[in-house]
Amino acid sequence: MDTLDVLAIVPHPDDAELMCGGTLAKLAREGRRTGVIDLTQGEMGTKGSVTLRAEEAARAGAVLGLAVRENLALPDSGIENRPATRKLLAASIRRLRPTIVITMAPRGRHPDHRVAAQLVRDACFMAGIRKTDPDSEPHRPRKLLHAITYREDHVKPTFVVDISADFETKLAAIACFASQFDGATQAGEVYPTGEPMADVIRHQSAHYGSLIRCAYGEPFWTQETMRVDDLMALQVETF
């Protein structure tokens, strides 16, 4: 299998679409190989079924132009960051060999979201240790990004990706999960405002876009400070 440029690792089918779907669509449109690992099958969801959600995830992946979408079938609402799950996820990371990994914000409403953020970080590290699995080649992603969309209680974004040209694709991918979102006003980290959920997402994306002076954006946070080599190339005017 060809290696991936960017891999999103998220707890539930539809989390990637909600949190970083515009960025994944943009990367695919620009010729990058992208993928998603859904850690669970979403079997604890009130609506839909495992089979239906898998079908919806496949359709959404096609909309986003993903090269790979896989499911680890960990227990929904029961993800644990322990040696066995780290080893399982590290094996997938070694096989797909992404340069960049995207995962959830360190804070979140759903326990799986918070646990997944630390599990993914630890599995990325363990994937680079040879003795994690002597029969496979070590690989450690170069960069881990936390998608902090909708998490206004967290931290200021390290950077925001301009998804203006791909925002409607993001919405189309989200709409593939009809079993979850038809008539919905909230989901995952999307808090209700009384408006249809698609409108909440549009307004939030416009807010993030305004931070970098564009129509729509998706925010990300990194634990490490970002480096700048050329001050004259800095974007987003102060005045």
N, C-alpha and C positions, 0 to 999 in steps of 0.2 A: 504494500500500500504506500502511496506517495505521502510524504510528510505534510503537516498542516502549518500554515502561517499563523492562524489564530484559532484557538479552541475555547469555547465557552463551556464551563462546567457548572451546572445549576441543579437545584434539588428536584424540580418538577417540570414536566412538559408544560410549556408556555412561559416559564420564567425567563428564558433567554429572549423570547420575543418581546416581553414586557420591559426587560431591563436594558437590553443592548441590541435589539433587533435591527434598529437603523444602522448601527455601526457594522453589524455582520453583513447586512445587505450592501452597504457601501463598499466594504472590502471585497465582497464577491464580485460586485460590478466592476471593480478596478482590477480584477484578475487574480485576487488572492484566494488561496484555498482555506476555507473555513469549515468549522465543525462544531457540533454541540454534543455533549454528554449529559443526558438527563439522569440524575442519580436514582430517582424513583419512578415508578409508573403512575404515581398520582392516585393510588387506589383508595386513599382515605377521603378523596373529594366527595362532596355531597352529590354532585351532578356528574353525569357521564359514567363511563366504565373504562377499565384498563384497555380493552380492545379499541374502543372509540377514541380514547385519548391518544393511543399510538397512531391511529389513522390520521387524526388531526395533526399530530406532531410531524408526520411524514409530509403532509400537504404543506404545512407551514415551512418546513425545511426546504421544500422545493421552491416556494415563493422567495425565500431568503437566498437561494442559490448555494445552499450548503453542499460541501463535498462529502460530508460524513455526519450521520446522526446515530447515536447509540444510546442504549439504556442499561444501566448497571443493576436495576431491579433491587436496590436497597429498600428497606421498609419505609414507606411514606409515614411521616410524623415520628419516625424512629431512627433517623440517621444518627450514627455515632462516629465520633472521631476516635478510633481505636486501631491497634495494629492490623487487624484483619481488613478493615475497610481502607486504611491507608495503602496497604499492599495491593489490594484489588484495583484501586484507582491508579496507583503508581504504574501498574502493569499496562493500563490503557494509555497513560501518558507516555510511557516508553515506546509503545507500539505506534502511536500517532505522531509523536515527536514534534509537538507544536513549539513555535518560537515564542508566542505570547499566549497566556491563559487569562481568560476573564472569568470572574466568579462574583458571588453576591457581596453586598456590603457587610461589614462586620456586625452591624446592627440590623435587626429585622423583626417584623411582627411574628412571623412563623418560626418556631424553634428550628426547623430544618434549615432555614435561611442562615441563621447565625452559626449553626454547627457546620454547615457546608463551607462557609467562608474559611474557617480554620482547617477543616478537613482538606480542602483543596490546597491551601498553602502548605500544609504538612506533607501531603502526598507528592506535591511538586518537588519538595526537598528530598523526600525519600526516593523518588524516581531517579535521582542522580547518584544514589549510593549503590555501588556495584553489588554488594552482598544482600541488597533487598531481594534480588533474584539473580543468582549467578548465571542463569541460562538465557538472560536477555541483556541487551546493551543498555547501559545507563543513559539517561537523558534528563536534563533539567531545563525547563523553559527559561528564556532570558528575562522575561518580565511577567509579573502577576499584576493584573488590574482588578480593582473592585468596582463593579457597576453600582453607583450610589443613586440611581434614578429614584425619585420620590422620597429619598431619605433626607429631608431637610433638617432633621434633628442630629445628623451625623457631623460631617466636617465639610469645609469648603472644598469643592472639586479641585483636584490637582490640575485637571484639564477637561475641556469639553470638546467632543467631536461634532463637527458640523454635519448633520444628517438631513439638511434641507432637501436635497435631491432624492432622498431615499425614505422620507418620512411616510409617504403614502404606502410604500412597500412594507414598512413596519406595521402600519395599521392593517394592511391586507393579510399579513402573516398572523397577527393577533386574531383577526376575524376568522381564521381557519379553526379556532377553538370554539366553535359555536356552542358546544355542550357546556362550556364554562362561562361564556361571556355574552351570549344573546340576552339582551335585556338587563345586563349587569350594570351596576353603578360603582363597584369596587372589586378588587382582586389583588391577591398577593400584597405587594407594598403600595398599591394604588388605593389611597384613602377616599371615601365617598365625599362628594360635595353637593349631591342632589342632582347632578348632571349625568347624562349617559357616560359610561366609562371611556368611550372613544374621545369624548370632548374633554374629559379630565386629562387624558394622556396628551391630547393636542395642546392644551393650555400649559401643562407641565413642560412639554418639549419646547414650546415657544419661550417659556421662562428661561430654560437652560440655554436656548439659542441666543436670547438677549444678552447673556453674560459674555458671549463672544461676537456679538453684533451680527447675528444671522437669524434666519427664520426659525429653525428647529435644531436642537442639540441633545446629546446624551452625555451626562457627566460621569467621570471616573476619578477614583482616588488611588494613590499609590503610597505605600508605607515609606518609601524612600523619596528624597527630594529629586526633582527633575533637574537635569543639567541643561545649560544654555551655552553654546559656544560663540554665537554671533548675536550681539545685542541689536545690531541693525536689522536683523531678520525677525525680531519680536513682533507678534501680531496682536491685535485688539488695542485700539487707540485709547489713551487715558481721557482725552478731551474731545 
